[in-house]
Amino acid sequence: MPDAAGPTDALAFTPDIARATAPIYDRMKRVVPAIEWPFHAPLIHAINKLKRDRNAVILAHNYQTPEIFHGVADIVGDSLALAAKATQTDADVIVVAGVHFMAETAKLLNPAKTVLIPSRNAGCSLADSITAADVRLLREAHPGVPVIAYVNTSAEVKAEVDICCTSGNAVEVVESLGVDRVLFLPDEYLAKYVATQTTVEIIAWKGHCEVHERFTGAEITDFRNRFDRLTVIAHPECPPDVLAAADFVGSTARMIDFVGTEKPPRVLMVTECSMSDNVAAASPDTEFVRPCNLCPHMKTVTLASILDSLQTLEPRVEIAPDLAARARRSVERMLAVKPK
């Protein structure tokens, strides 16, 4: 495989590769310095060729770096979009440029396909905050109350709940159950946000995203004092004081749509830093102020690890059939909920 520190002789930045990858670089030149391109281009060229040879597709979350998001991804989006679109591909191999729970979700929905996660270390603080045993104890404490799990959970947890949701459809999922009270896990802040959008009583677990929980309302005030005409848009995994200070709150997909539709002259996206880079690449008329909290797990996926994964077809995501069948039901129920 290529050395992560730089291209090998076999992956040199040749004139042919420069010409072949020029249109790709044009898509991200606003956010990737030209001095970095000779390192990225040979890897991107090799990955895109190997994808065709393997009949593979790459799913990339919005938090991936621009060279992955714009350079090699076939399907991009938030967790809901990736989950839905994963079921529509004819590829034999699915490479998930994201974190482990996303790769598990892709495998649940595509059990006959080879699903790869390029980094074994691509975990998630939310997924780690709750276990299947925790869910069983919650059911004992709240008999008869439906349990909703954010997709940022393991397959074992998904197998224990009634239905999944994402930040983009959480309110619709809650209200689709037609009940007065639900258990909502694992993100406490998303649960609190959902509670402001519905009359259904939300019983929350106290898990947090290590990226979003670090933002504060005072930090937002400081940015407003430093930058005129600043529009603040925030992800609902942020603490309540951050959401109260924001001009718009929404999932990653809705944040992207907001920028594209409203075209604010200057915007602060209160979420993972790479998302601002990916949106900025396609938004030349908007200035992006970056608070820049990075997801350490997402960043363990690199071009080099993606190439290695395609070459070796490892690491593979495998889920025991009986566990997968139970977890799949909760994901499929989520996908069946119609958006408002």
LINLIN-V652481 format. One record per helix or strand. SS is the DSSP state (@ for helix, = for strand). FROM is the first residue (numbers start at 1). TO is the last residue. If there is no record, write none. Layout:
<<SS	FROM	TO> <SS	FROM	TO>>
This chain:
<<@	9	11> <@	15	28> <@	34	54> <=	56	61> <@	66	69> <=	75	77> <@	79	86> <=	93	97> <@	100	109> <=	114	117> <@	127	129> <@	132	141> <=	146	150> <@	155	158> <=	163	165> <@	170	176> <=	181	185> <=	187	187> <@	188	195> <=	201	204> <=	207	207> <@	212	214> <@	217	226> <=	231	234> <@	240	245> <=	248	249> <@	252	262> <=	266	270> <=	272	272> <@	273	280> <=	287	289> <=	293	293> <@	298	300> <@	303	312> <=	316	316> <@	321	336>>
